Amino acid sequence: MGTMLHARGVAFTQSFDELNLSDPAAVADIHRAYIEAGAGLIETNTFGANRFKLAAHGLEDQVAAINRAAVTLARKVVEASFRPVFIGGSVGPLGVRLAPFGRVRPEQAFAAFQEQIAALVQAGVDALFIETQSDLYEVKEAVRAARSVSATVPLVATLTFTRDDRTLLGDSPAKAAAE
């Protein structure tokens, strides 16, 4: 979603997630393009719609509104397509480092993820995608938050790995899978 929005002229300095409120047509066009290309699942425009990332744009108090709007928008596009398409709630990294490498405590990360995920689930996503994470501890807090909101919503968590097959914090794929 972010790549597609940027390709359409949205600057990286702008909050892509806020476009769910200010320019829903731009987001809807991308959803529509994916569905027309044959996608059976689209993701909400919420990769950075958490309190920490939104704070950089003065939007930290709009977490719920932005996430709900993203799901509603995706659902409208799916309904208009008359195709069976699932909606995945995109949950990206918080954009801050967790202790001991940063100042954010695990309980703060949990609360931020829980706030975003609750809005996505309440708005009706079919699944959650905790994606493109680099910190295994952050993933664990996100998964814990997701399960505190819903024990049944399908959940996928992905991490990024460097060229040496480790996360940025040194965890192997085997350790990540076991955790």
C-alpha positions as CSV (number, residue, x, y, z in Angstrom):
1,M,0.0,0.0,0.0
2,G,2.7,2.5,1.0
3,T,4.7,1.8,-2.2
4,M,1.6,2.3,-4.3
5,L,0.6,5.5,-2.5
6,H,4.2,6.9,-2.9
7,A,4.2,5.9,-6.6
8,R,1.0,8.1,-6.9
9,G,2.8,11.1,-5.5
10,V,2.3,10.9,-1.7
11,A,5.5,12.0,0.0
12,F,7.2,9.7,2.5
13,T,7.0,12.5,5.0
14,Q,3.2,12.4,4.9
15,S,1.2,9.9,7.0
16,F,-0.1,7.3,4.6
17,D,-2.5,6.1,7.2
18,E,-4.1,9.5,7.6
19,L,-5.2,9.3,4.0
20,N,-8.0,7.0,5.1
21,L,-9.6,10.2,6.5
22,S,-8.4,12.9,4.2
23,D,-8.1,11.2,0.8
24,P,-10.0,7.9,0.9
25,A,-10.4,7.9,-2.9
26,A,-6.6,7.5,-3.3
27,V,-6.6,4.5,-1.0
28,A,-9.8,3.0,-2.5
29,D,-8.2,3.2,-6.0
30,I,-5.3,1.0,-4.8
31,H,-7.6,-1.5,-3.2
32,R,-9.7,-1.6,-6.4
33,A,-6.6,-2.1,-8.5
34,Y,-5.5,-5.1,-6.4
35,I,-8.9,-6.7,-6.6
36,E,-9.1,-6.1,-10.3
37,A,-5.7,-7.8,-10.6
38,G,-7.2,-10.9,-8.9
39,A,-6.3,-10.5,-5.2
40,G,-8.4,-12.6,-2.9
41,L,-7.1,-10.6,0.1
42,I,-6.3,-6.9,0.5
43,E,-4.7,-5.2,3.4
44,T,-5.9,-2.1,5.2
45,N,-3.9,1.1,4.9
46,T,-2.8,0.9,8.5
47,F,0.8,-0.3,8.5
48,G,1.8,2.8,10.5
49,A,-1.5,3.5,12.2
50,N,-0.2,3.1,15.8
51,R,0.1,5.8,18.4
52,F,3.9,6.1,18.1
53,K,4.1,6.5,14.4
54,L,1.1,8.7,14.2
55,A,2.6,11.0,16.9
56,A,5.1,12.2,14.4
57,H,2.2,13.8,12.5
58,G,0.3,15.0,15.6
59,L,-2.3,12.2,15.1
60,E,-1.7,10.0,18.1
61,D,-5.3,10.7,19.3
62,Q,-6.8,9.4,16.1
63,V,-5.6,5.8,16.2
64,A,-9.0,4.3,16.5
65,A,-10.6,6.6,13.9
66,I,-7.9,6.0,11.3
67,N,-8.0,2.2,11.7
68,R,-11.8,2.0,11.7
69,A,-11.9,4.2,8.6
70,A,-9.4,2.0,6.8
71,V,-11.5,-1.1,7.4
72,T,-14.7,0.6,6.4
73,L,-13.0,1.9,3.2
74,A,-11.6,-1.5,2.3
75,R,-15.0,-3.2,3.0
76,K,-16.8,-0.7,0.7
77,V,-14.4,-1.4,-2.1
78,V,-14.8,-5.2,-1.6
79,E,-18.6,-4.9,-1.6
80,A,-18.5,-2.8,-4.8
81,S,-16.3,-5.4,-6.5
82,F,-18.9,-8.2,-6.1
83,R,-16.0,-10.6,-5.5
84,P,-15.1,-12.7,-2.5
85,V,-12.2,-10.8,-1.1
86,F,-10.9,-11.0,2.5
87,I,-9.6,-7.9,4.4
88,G,-6.4,-8.2,6.4
89,G,-5.6,-5.6,9.1
90,S,-2.1,-4.4,8.5
91,V,-0.1,-3.8,11.7
92,G,3.5,-2.6,11.2
93,P,6.3,-1.9,13.6
94,L,5.8,0.8,16.2
95,G,8.7,2.8,14.9
96,V,10.4,2.9,18.3
97,R,12.9,0.6,20.0
98,L,11.8,-1.5,23.0
99,A,13.9,-1.7,26.2
100,P,16.6,-2.6,26.8
101,F,17.6,-1.2,23.3
102,G,15.2,1.8,23.6
103,R,13.0,3.7,26.0
104,V,9.7,2.0,25.3
105,R,8.7,-0.6,27.8
106,P,7.1,-3.9,26.7
107,E,3.8,-2.9,28.4
108,Q,3.7,0.4,26.4
109,A,4.3,-1.6,23.2
110,F,1.5,-4.0,24.2
111,A,-0.9,-1.1,24.9
112,A,-0.1,0.6,21.5
113,F,-0.6,-2.6,19.6
114,Q,-3.8,-3.4,21.6
115,E,-5.3,0.0,20.8
116,Q,-4.7,-0.4,17.0
117,I,-5.7,-4.1,16.8
118,A,-8.9,-3.5,18.8
119,A,-10.0,-0.9,16.4
120,L,-9.2,-3.2,13.4
121,V,-11.0,-6.2,14.9
122,Q,-14.0,-4.2,16.1
123,A,-14.3,-2.7,12.6
124,G,-14.4,-6.2,11.1
125,V,-11.1,-7.3,9.6
126,D,-11.0,-11.0,8.5
127,A,-7.4,-11.5,9.7
128,L,-4.5,-9.6,11.2
129,F,-1.1,-9.2,9.6
130,I,1.6,-8.2,12.1
131,E,4.2,-7.6,9.4
132,T,7.7,-6.5,8.4
133,Q,8.9,-6.6,12.0
134,S,12.6,-6.6,13.0
135,D,12.3,-7.0,16.8
136,L,11.2,-10.4,18.1
137,Y,10.2,-8.8,21.4
138,E,8.0,-6.4,19.6
139,V,6.4,-9.2,17.6
140,K,5.7,-11.0,20.9
141,E,3.9,-8.0,22.3
142,A,1.9,-7.5,19.1
143,V,0.8,-11.2,19.1
144,R,0.0,-11.0,22.8
145,A,-2.1,-7.9,22.2
146,A,-3.9,-9.5,19.3
147,R,-4.8,-12.5,21.3
148,S,-6.0,-10.3,24.2
149,V,-8.4,-8.6,21.7
150,S,-9.5,-11.8,19.9
151,A,-8.7,-15.5,20.5
152,T,-10.1,-16.4,17.1
153,V,-9.1,-13.9,14.4
154,P,-6.6,-15.5,12.1
155,L,-3.2,-14.0,12.7
156,V,0.0,-13.9,10.6
157,A,3.3,-12.5,11.9
158,T,6.3,-11.8,9.7
159,L,9.8,-10.6,10.4
160,T,12.5,-9.1,8.2
161,F,16.0,-10.7,8.1
162,T,19.3,-9.3,7.1
163,R,21.7,-10.9,4.6
164,D,23.2,-13.0,7.4
165,D,19.8,-14.6,8.1
166,R,19.2,-12.8,11.4
167,T,16.8,-10.1,12.5
168,L,18.4,-6.7,13.1
169,L,18.7,-7.7,16.8
170,G,20.4,-11.0,15.9
171,D,17.6,-13.6,16.1
172,S,17.6,-16.5,13.7
173,P,14.5,-17.7,11.8
174,A,14.5,-20.8,13.9
175,K,14.4,-18.8,17.1
176,A,11.7,-16.5,15.8
177,A,9.5,-19.5,14.7
178,A,9.9,-21.2,18.1
179,E,9.0,-18.0,19.9
